[in-house]
Amino acid sequence: MLRGGASPAGTPRNVLCAPHPILSAVAEPVDPTDPDVVAAAADLLATLRHEPSTTGLAAPQIGLRLRLIAFDTRVHPRGRSSAGELVVANPRLAGASHWDHGREGCASIAGLTADVLRATRITVHGHLPGTGEAVTIEADAFEARCIQHQLDHLDGLLFLDRVPGALSLHRRLHSCDA
């Protein structure tokens, strides 16, 4: 099970940078109990742990066209809810409400942030890699933003695809931008 400290050891991978073609491809659904998927999830989590200012990653960002996301928003200054350190297979947005703009950045896009409209309260359903156990995540504030950002990666979208134009972009000033 890839939740908290109960995960198998993984190997950190390089994070792909835009415009790598995998970042614009739709990721494939996975069998969360498949040993290769469990190994990929462990690598995703190891990579997240290895990226000091990153709160979430999606499998396409490490070169895998798999529907896997990892996130941990516990220490982010704008966080309220926190599911902790978690990897989710085949996550899907089941509910979204209370929309607001917020600043986002991305490990795959160096030096830029933008104000992006996202729901501030969400419900996500998915499965835990390893056991295949169904999981439901109720998230708000920054954690909701982080998860939606990762879900976009699974659909081949970058946060830049959600901004209306160049005037919405900002130079990244510090590491706590999403």
Contacts in CASP RR format, 6 or more apart in sequence:
PFRMAT RR
TARGET T0000
AUTHOR 0000-0000-0000
METHOD contacts of the structure
MODEL  1
MLRGGASPAGTPRNVLCAPHPILSAVAEPVDPTDPDVVAAAADLLATLRH
EPSTTGLAAPQIGLRLRLIAFDTRVHPRGRSSAGELVVANPRLAGASHWD
HGREGCASIAGLTADVLRATRITVHGHLPGTGEAVTIEADAFEARCIQHQ
LDHLDGLLFLDRVPGALSLHRRLHSCDA
1 7 0 8 1.000
1 128 0 8 1.000
1 129 0 8 1.000
1 130 0 8 1.000
1 131 0 8 1.000
1 133 0 8 1.000
2 8 0 8 1.000
2 38 0 8 1.000
2 41 0 8 1.000
2 42 0 8 1.000
2 45 0 8 1.000
2 70 0 8 1.000
2 86 0 8 1.000
2 87 0 8 1.000
2 128 0 8 1.000
2 129 0 8 1.000
2 130 0 8 1.000
3 84 0 8 1.000
3 85 0 8 1.000
3 86 0 8 1.000
3 87 0 8 1.000
3 128 0 8 1.000
4 84 0 8 1.000
4 85 0 8 1.000
4 86 0 8 1.000
5 85 0 8 1.000
7 41 0 8 1.000
7 42 0 8 1.000
7 45 0 8 1.000
7 87 0 8 1.000
8 38 0 8 1.000
8 39 0 8 1.000
8 42 0 8 1.000
9 42 0 8 1.000
9 46 0 8 1.000
10 39 0 8 1.000
10 42 0 8 1.000
10 43 0 8 1.000
10 45 0 8 1.000
10 46 0 8 1.000
11 42 0 8 1.000
11 43 0 8 1.000
11 46 0 8 1.000
12 43 0 8 1.000
12 46 0 8 1.000
12 47 0 8 1.000
12 49 0 8 1.000
12 50 0 8 1.000
13 43 0 8 1.000
13 46 0 8 1.000
13 47 0 8 1.000
13 62 0 8 1.000
13 63 0 8 1.000
14 62 0 8 1.000
15 47 0 8 1.000
15 51 0 8 1.000
15 54 0 8 1.000
15 57 0 8 1.000
15 61 0 8 1.000
15 62 0 8 1.000
15 107 0 8 1.000
15 108 0 8 1.000
16 22 0 8 1.000
16 23 0 8 1.000
16 60 0 8 1.000
16 61 0 8 1.000
16 62 0 8 1.000
16 63 0 8 1.000
16 108 0 8 1.000
17 108 0 8 1.000
17 109 0 8 1.000
17 110 0 8 1.000
18 108 0 8 1.000
18 109 0 8 1.000
18 158 0 8 1.000
18 160 0 8 1.000
20 63 0 8 1.000
20 108 0 8 1.000
22 60 0 8 1.000
22 63 0 8 1.000
22 64 0 8 1.000
22 65 0 8 1.000
23 60 0 8 1.000
23 61 0 8 1.000
23 108 0 8 1.000
23 153 0 8 1.000
23 156 0 8 1.000
23 158 0 8 1.000
24 156 0 8 1.000
24 157 0 8 1.000
24 158 0 8 1.000
25 60 0 8 1.000
25 65 0 8 1.000
25 156 0 8 1.000
26 65 0 8 1.000
26 154 0 8 1.000
26 155 0 8 1.000
26 156 0 8 1.000
27 58 0 8 1.000
27 59 0 8 1.000
27 60 0 8 1.000
27 64 0 8 1.000
27 65 0 8 1.000
27 66 0 8 1.000
27 67 0 8 1.000
27 68 0 8 1.000
27 153 0 8 1.000
27 154 0 8 1.000
27 155 0 8 1.000
27 156 0 8 1.000
28 65 0 8 1.000
28 66 0 8 1.000
28 67 0 8 1.000
29 67 0 8 1.000
29 90 0 8 1.000
30 37 0 8 1.000
30 40 0 8 1.000
30 66 0 8 1.000
30 67 0 8 1.000
30 68 0 8 1.000
30 89 0 8 1.000
30 90 0 8 1.000
31 37 0 8 1.000
32 38 0 8 1.000
32 89 0 8 1.000
32 90 0 8 1.000
32 127 0 8 1.000
32 128 0 8 1.000
32 129 0 8 1.000
32 130 0 8 1.000
32 131 0 8 1.000
32 132 0 8 1.000
33 129 0 8 1.000
33 130 0 8 1.000
33 131 0 8 1.000
33 132 0 8 1.000
37 66 0 8 1.000
37 68 0 8 1.000
37 89 0 8 1.000
37 129 0 8 1.000
37 130 0 8 1.000
38 129 0 8 1.000
38 130 0 8 1.000
40 59 0 8 1.000
40 64 0 8 1.000
40 66 0 8 1.000
40 68 0 8 1.000
40 129 0 8 1.000
41 68 0 8 1.000
41 70 0 8 1.000
41 87 0 8 1.000
41 89 0 8 1.000
41 129 0 8 1.000
41 130 0 8 1.000
42 129 0 8 1.000
43 62 0 8 1.000
44 57 0 8 1.000
44 58 0 8 1.000
44 59 0 8 1.000
44 62 0 8 1.000
44 64 0 8 1.000
44 68 0 8 1.000
44 69 0 8 1.000
44 70 0 8 1.000
44 87 0 8 1.000
45 70 0 8 1.000
45 85 0 8 1.000
45 87 0 8 1.000
47 57 0 8 1.000
47 62 0 8 1.000
47 70 0 8 1.000
48 54 0 8 1.000
48 56 0 8 1.000
48 57 0 8 1.000
48 70 0 8 1.000
48 71 0 8 1.000
48 72 0 8 1.000
48 85 0 8 1.000
51 57 0 8 1.000
51 107 0 8 1.000
52 175 0 8 1.000
53 175 0 8 1.000
53 176 0 8 1.000
54 107 0 8 1.000
55 71 0 8 1.000
55 72 0 8 1.000
55 73 0 8 1.000
55 76 0 8 1.000
55 142 0 8 1.000
55 146 0 8 1.000
55 178 0 8 1.000
56 69 0 8 1.000
56 70 0 8 1.000
56 71 0 8 1.000
56 72 0 8 1.000
56 73 0 8 1.000
56 107 0 8 1.000
56 146 0 8 1.000
56 149 0 8 1.000
56 150 0 8 1.000
57 69 0 8 1.000
57 70 0 8 1.000
57 71 0 8 1.000
57 107 0 8 1.000
57 150 0 8 1.000
58 68 0 8 1.000
58 69 0 8 1.000
58 70 0 8 1.000
58 150 0 8 1.000
58 151 0 8 1.000
58 153 0 8 1.000
58 154 0 8 1.000
59 65 0 8 1.000
59 66 0 8 1.000
59 67 0 8 1.000
59 68 0 8 1.000
59 69 0 8 1.000
59 154 0 8 1.000
60 66 0 8 1.000
60 153 0 8 1.000
60 154 0 8 1.000
60 156 0 8 1.000
61 107 0 8 1.000
61 108 0 8 1.000
61 153 0 8 1.000
67 89 0 8 1.000
67 90 0 8 1.000
67 91 0 8 1.000
67 154 0 8 1.000
68 87 0 8 1.000
68 88 0 8 1.000
68 89 0 8 1.000
68 129 0 8 1.000
69 87 0 8 1.000
69 88 0 8 1.000
69 91 0 8 1.000
69 147 0 8 1.000
69 150 0 8 1.000
69 151 0 8 1.000
69 153 0 8 1.000
69 154 0 8 1.000
70 85 0 8 1.000
70 86 0 8 1.000
70 87 0 8 1.000
70 88 0 8 1.000
70 150 0 8 1.000
71 83 0 8 1.000
71 85 0 8 1.000
71 86 0 8 1.000
71 143 0 8 1.000
71 146 0 8 1.000
71 147 0 8 1.000
71 150 0 8 1.000
72 82 0 8 1.000
72 84 0 8 1.000
72 85 0 8 1.000
72 86 0 8 1.000
73 79 0 8 1.000
73 82 0 8 1.000
73 84 0 8 1.000
73 142 0 8 1.000
73 143 0 8 1.000
73 146 0 8 1.000
74 82 0 8 1.000
74 84 0 8 1.000
74 85 0 8 1.000
76 142 0 8 1.000
76 146 0 8 1.000
76 176 0 8 1.000
77 176 0 8 1.000
78 141 0 8 1.000
78 142 0 8 1.000
78 176 0 8 1.000
79 141 0 8 1.000
79 142 0 8 1.000
79 143 0 8 1.000
80 140 0 8 1.000
80 141 0 8 1.000
80 142 0 8 1.000
80 143 0 8 1.000
81 138 0 8 1.000
81 139 0 8 1.000
81 140 0 8 1.000
81 141 0 8 1.000
81 143 0 8 1.000
81 144 0 8 1.000
82 143 0 8 1.000
83 137 0 8 1.000
83 139 0 8 1.000
83 143 0 8 1.000
86 135 0 8 1.000
86 137 0 8 1.000
87 128 0 8 1.000
87 129 0 8 1.000
88 124 0 8 1.000
88 126 0 8 1.000
88 127 0 8 1.000
88 128 0 8 1.000
88 135 0 8 1.000
88 137 0 8 1.000
89 126 0 8 1.000
89 127 0 8 1.000
89 128 0 8 1.000
89 129 0 8 1.000
89 132 0 8 1.000
90 126 0 8 1.000
90 127 0 8 1.000
91 124 0 8 1.000
91 125 0 8 1.000
91 126 0 8 1.000
91 147 0 8 1.000
91 150 0 8 1.000
91 151 0 8 1.000
91 154 0 8 1.000
92 124 0 8 1.000
92 125 0 8 1.000
92 126 0 8 1.000
92 151 0 8 1.000
93 122 0 8 1.000
93 123 0 8 1.000
93 124 0 8 1.000
93 148 0 8 1.000
93 151 0 8 1.000
94 123 0 8 1.000
94 124 0 8 1.000
94 125 0 8 1.000
94 136 0 8 1.000
95 119 0 8 1.000
95 122 0 8 1.000
95 123 0 8 1.000
96 119 0 8 1.000
96 121 0 8 1.000
96 122 0 8 1.000
96 123 0 8 1.000
96 148 0 8 1.000
97 119 0 8 1.000
97 120 0 8 1.000
97 121 0 8 1.000
97 122 0 8 1.000
98 119 0 8 1.000
98 120 0 8 1.000
98 121 0 8 1.000
99 117 0 8 1.000
99 118 0 8 1.000
99 119 0 8 1.000
99 120 0 8 1.000
100 117 0 8 1.000
100 118 0 8 1.000
100 120 0 8 1.000
101 115 0 8 1.000
101 116 0 8 1.000
101 117 0 8 1.000
102 115 0 8 1.000
102 116 0 8 1.000
102 117 0 8 1.000
102 118 0 8 1.000
102 145 0 8 1.000
102 178 0 8 1.000
103 113 0 8 1.000
103 114 0 8 1.000
103 115 0 8 1.000
103 116 0 8 1.000
103 170 0 8 1.000
103 177 0 8 1.000
103 178 0 8 1.000
104 113 0 8 1.000
104 114 0 8 1.000
104 115 0 8 1.000
104 116 0 8 1.000
104 145 0 8 1.000
104 149 0 8 1.000
104 159 0 8 1.000
104 177 0 8 1.000
104 178 0 8 1.000
105 112 0 8 1.000
105 113 0 8 1.000
105 114 0 8 1.000
105 159 0 8 1.000
105 172 0 8 1.000
105 177 0 8 1.000
105 178 0 8 1.000
106 112 0 8 1.000
106 149 0 8 1.000
106 158 0 8 1.000
106 159 0 8 1.000
108 158 0 8 1.000
109 158 0 8 1.000
109 159 0 8 1.000
109 160 0 8 1.000
110 172 0 8 1.000
111 171 0 8 1.000
111 172 0 8 1.000
112 160 0 8 1.000
112 169 0 8 1.000
112 170 0 8 1.000
112 171 0 8 1.000
112 172 0 8 1.000
113 169 0 8 1.000
113 170 0 8 1.000
113 171 0 8 1.000
113 172 0 8 1.000
113 173 0 8 1.000
113 177 0 8 1.000
113 178 0 8 1.000
114 159 0 8 1.000
114 160 0 8 1.000
114 162 0 8 1.000
114 163 0 8 1.000
114 168 0 8 1.000
114 169 0 8 1.000
114 170 0 8 1.000
115 163 0 8 1.000
115 168 0 8 1.000
115 170 0 8 1.000
116 145 0 8 1.000
116 149 0 8 1.000
116 159 0 8 1.000
116 162 0 8 1.000
116 163 0 8 1.000
117 162 0 8 1.000
118 144 0 8 1.000
118 145 0 8 1.000
118 148 0 8 1.000
118 149 0 8 1.000
119 144 0 8 1.000
119 148 0 8 1.000
120 140 0 8 1.000
120 141 0 8 1.000
120 144 0 8 1.000
120 145 0 8 1.000
121 138 0 8 1.000
121 139 0 8 1.000
121 140 0 8 1.000
121 144 0 8 1.000
122 137 0 8 1.000
122 138 0 8 1.000
122 139 0 8 1.000
122 140 0 8 1.000
122 144 0 8 1.000
122 147 0 8 1.000
122 148 0 8 1.000
123 136 0 8 1.000
123 137 0 8 1.000
123 138 0 8 1.000
123 139 0 8 1.000
124 136 0 8 1.000
124 137 0 8 1.000
124 139 0 8 1.000
124 147 0 8 1.000
124 151 0 8 1.000
125 134 0 8 1.000
125 135 0 8 1.000
125 136 0 8 1.000
125 137 0 8 1.000
126 134 0 8 1.000
126 135 0 8 1.000
126 136 0 8 1.000
127 133 0 8 1.000
127 134 0 8 1.000
127 135 0 8 1.000
128 135 0 8 1.000
137 147 0 8 1.000
139 147 0 8 1.000
142 178 0 8 1.000
145 178 0 8 1.000
146 178 0 8 1.000
149 159 0 8 1.000
149 178 0 8 1.000
152 158 0 8 1.000
152 159 0 8 1.000
152 161 0 8 1.000
152 162 0 8 1.000
160 169 0 8 1.000
163 169 0 8 1.000
END
